[in-house]
Amino acid sequence: MVKTKWTVDASHSSIDFSVKHMMIANVKGTFHNFDAVIEADPTDLTSANIKFSVDLASIDTRNEDRDGHLRSADFFDVENHPTMTFTSTSIGKTDDEEYNVTGDLTIHGTTKQETFKVTFEGQGKDPWGNEKVGFSAEGSISRGDYGLVWNSALETGGVLVGDKVKISLQIEAQKA
């Protein structure tokens, strides 16, 4: 198949994350507003170009006070850094439908190279004849690498917010 441009169907896609809270549990959240352009042969992503942009103000952890704190200068500082972006730089096939996608992730004005495990989930046509593809991705980052270092010490030892953030994407895209 030839490299084709795909656009994310946001109503059938998600960008989720989890981070340790009080060193005993995981808090989960999602970003509601994001966009991506994928230029790829979905059956062989090794030559793909992938660009993501996430509106950080769209964060939702099911707690408005926490979401407000995450939008503040203590964390994302969305007034000065409203988006998180990812641009692929290299893609290696690890088996029939899995890839390591490496790229430049920018958060809070800092860009670092990160690698995500991406799985091609399949391809087909919807009931209206639109060609669709599905991908999932998993990875983790250190929030401290991006200057997101706010924390609070706990009486019992440890900290309120973990450094490791697990990221999970479910993407359905439509041929542009």
BELDAFEN-V66909 format. One record per backbone hydrogen bond with DSSP energy under -1.0 kcal/mol. NH is the residue of the N-H (numbers start at 1). CO is the residue of the C=O. If there is no record, write none. Layout:
nh:NH co:CO
nh:NH co:CO
//
This chain:
nh:4 co:40
nh:6 co:38
nh:7 co:174
nh:9 co:172
nh:10 co:8
nh:12 co:9
nh:13 co:10
nh:14 co:170
nh:16 co:168
nh:17 co:29
nh:18 co:166
nh:19 co:27
nh:21 co:25
nh:22 co:160
nh:24 co:21
nh:25 co:21
nh:27 co:19
nh:29 co:17
nh:30 co:60
nh:31 co:15
nh:32 co:58
nh:35 co:53
nh:37 co:51
nh:38 co:6
nh:39 co:49
nh:40 co:4
nh:44 co:41
nh:48 co:45
nh:49 co:39
nh:51 co:37
nh:52 co:86
nh:53 co:35
nh:54 co:84
nh:55 co:33
nh:56 co:82
nh:58 co:55
nh:59 co:56
nh:60 co:30
nh:67 co:63
nh:68 co:64
nh:69 co:65
nh:70 co:66
nh:71 co:67
nh:75 co:72
nh:76 co:70
nh:77 co:72
nh:78 co:71
nh:80 co:77
nh:81 co:77
nh:84 co:54
nh:85 co:106
nh:86 co:52
nh:87 co:104
nh:88 co:50
nh:89 co:102
nh:90 co:102
nh:92 co:100
nh:94 co:98
nh:95 co:98
nh:99 co:118
nh:100 co:92
nh:101 co:116
nh:102 co:90
nh:103 co:114
nh:104 co:87
nh:105 co:112
nh:106 co:85
nh:107 co:110
nh:110 co:107
nh:112 co:105
nh:114 co:103
nh:116 co:101
nh:117 co:138
nh:118 co:99
nh:119 co:136
nh:120 co:97
nh:121 co:134
nh:122 co:134
nh:124 co:132
nh:126 co:130
nh:129 co:126
nh:132 co:124
nh:133 co:173
nh:134 co:122
nh:135 co:171
nh:136 co:119
nh:137 co:169
nh:138 co:117
nh:139 co:167
nh:141 co:165
nh:143 co:163
nh:146 co:143
nh:147 co:144
nh:148 co:143
nh:149 co:147
nh:154 co:158
nh:157 co:154
nh:160 co:152
nh:162 co:20
nh:165 co:141
nh:166 co:18
nh:167 co:139
nh:168 co:16
nh:169 co:137
nh:170 co:14
nh:171 co:135
nh:173 co:133
nh:174 co:7
nh:175 co:131
nh:176 co:5
//
